[in-house]
Amino acid sequence: MITLLVVAVCLFVLGLLFGKRFGVLVLALAAGLVMSQYMSIMLEAISAPYINQYADYVPVALVILPSAILLLFSKGRHRRIIARGVHAAVYAVAGLVFVIAAPSTPVSLSGNFPLITHNIGIVMTALIAMATLETTFGEASKKKAVEEPKK
């Protein structure tokens, strides 16, 4: 549980620092979930002899990695702190939900959130719908108009 909360806090801080819109990042988390479904067993088998104590974190890394890469390169930055905070919070919650939903995530990491685990399909559908709508219709904050000096 502590690991998931640390992941959520890190995602919130990254989202707040970079100020990106959450739509593309949440869709990248969904892509990471799909990638985790197909690749986590193979990567755990390959990496188990080398990093045996960290093999449980492979699905978490596979879910978060695409959104972390897009966090650096996506457009749509917010300048106002309130918008940044809201988008960072949605991104952190989505990261927490998608990590819990990954099929290879150990129960020790996901067993402490029964509200999320019992309604995972509804929560994921709502997050993906919000991200799609935000990507389609949302706009980044406008830059402040530079005032011309008075003569």
C-alpha positions in Angstrom: 0.0 0.0 0.0 2.8 2.4 0.8 4.3 1.7 -2.6 1.1 2.7 -4.4 0.8 5.8 -2.3 4.4 6.8 -3.1 3.7 6.2 -6.8 0.5 8.4 -6.6 2.4 11.2 -4.8 5.2 11.1 -7.3 2.8 11.3 -10.2 1.0 14.2 -8.5 4.2 16.1 -8.0 5.4 15.4 -11.6 2.0 16.5 -12.9 2.1 19.6 -10.8 5.7 20.5 -11.8 5.2 20.0 -15.5 1.6 21.3 -15.5 0.4 19.1 -18.4 -3.2 18.4 -19.2 -4.3 15.0 -17.9 -6.0 13.7 -21.0 -3.1 12.4 -23.0 -1.3 11.2 -19.9 -4.3 9.1 -18.8 -4.7 7.6 -22.2 -1.0 6.8 -22.0 -1.6 5.0 -18.7 -4.3 3.0 -20.4 -1.8 2.1 -23.2 0.6 1.1 -20.4 -2.0 -1.1 -18.9 -2.5 -2.9 -22.2 1.3 -3.2 -22.6 1.6 -4.6 -19.1 -1.0 -7.3 -19.8 1.0 -8.6 -22.7 4.6 -8.0 -21.6 4.8 -8.3 -17.8 5.0 -12.1 -17.6 7.8 -12.2 -20.2 9.8 -9.3 -18.6 9.4 -10.8 -15.1 10.7 -14.2 -16.4 13.7 -12.4 -18.1 14.5 -10.1 -15.2 13.8 -12.5 -12.3 17.3 -13.9 -12.0 18.9 -10.4 -12.0 16.5 -8.3 -9.9 14.5 -10.9 -8.0 13.5 -8.6 -5.2 12.1 -6.0 -7.6 10.2 -8.4 -9.9 6.9 -7.3 -8.4 7.4 -3.8 -9.6 7.7 -4.7 -13.3 4.0 -4.3 -14.0 3.9 -0.9 -12.2 6.8 0.3 -14.3 5.2 -0.9 -17.5 2.0 0.9 -16.7 3.6 4.2 -15.8 6.5 4.3 -18.3 4.5 5.5 -21.4 2.8 8.3 -19.5 6.1 9.4 -17.9 7.7 9.6 -21.4 4.7 11.6 -22.7 4.8 13.9 -19.7 8.1 15.2 -21.0 7.0 15.6 -24.6 3.3 16.4 -24.7 1.9 19.8 -25.3 -0.8 21.7 -23.5 0.6 23.3 -20.4 -1.4 25.1 -17.7 -0.1 28.3 -16.2 -2.5 28.7 -13.3 -1.9 26.7 -10.2 -5.5 25.6 -9.6 -5.7 24.0 -13.1 -2.3 22.4 -12.5 -3.4 21.0 -9.2 -6.7 19.5 -10.5 -5.0 18.0 -13.6 -2.2 16.6 -11.4 -4.7 15.1 -9.0 -6.7 13.4 -11.7 -3.4 12.1 -13.2 -2.3 10.7 -9.9 -5.6 9.0 -9.2 -5.6 7.5 -12.7 -2.1 6.2 -12.2 -3.2 4.6 -8.9 -6.2 3.0 -10.6 -4.4 1.7 -13.6 -1.6 0.2 -11.5 -4.1 -1.6 -9.3 -5.9 -2.8 -12.5 -2.8 -4.3 -14.0 -3.2 -8.1 -14.0 0.2 -8.9 -12.7 0.2 -6.4 -9.8 0.6 -8.4 -6.6 -2.3 -8.5 -4.2 0.0 -7.1 -1.5 0.1 -3.8 -3.5 -3.6 -3.7 -4.5 -5.5 -5.4 -1.7 -5.9 -2.4 0.5 -8.2 -0.4 -1.8 -11.5 -2.4 -1.8 -13.5 0.5 -3.1 -11.4 0.7 -6.2 -10.8 -3.0 -6.7 -14.5 -3.9 -6.5 -15.5 -1.2 -9.1 -12.4 -1.2 -11.2 -14.2 -1.4 -14.6 -16.5 1.5 -13.8 -13.6 3.7 -12.5 -11.4 2.9 -15.5 -14.2 3.6 -18.0 -14.9 6.9 -16.3 -11.3 7.9 -16.4 -10.8 7.0 -20.0 -14.0 8.9 -21.0 -12.9 12.0 -19.0 -9.5 11.8 -20.7 -10.9 11.4 -24.1 -13.3 14.4 -23.6 -10.5 16.5 -22.1 -8.2 15.7 -25.0 -10.8 16.5 -27.5 -12.4 19.6 -26.1 -9.9 20.9 -23.4 -7.6 23.8 -23.9 -4.5 24.8 -22.1 -4.3 28.0 -20.2 -3.6 31.1 -22.3 -0.3 32.9 -21.8 -0.6 36.2 -20.1 -0.7 39.0 -22.6 2.5 41.0 -22.4 1.7 44.5 -21.6 3.3 47.1 -23.7 5.2 49.8 -21.8 3.4 53.1 -21.5 4.9 56.0 -23.3 
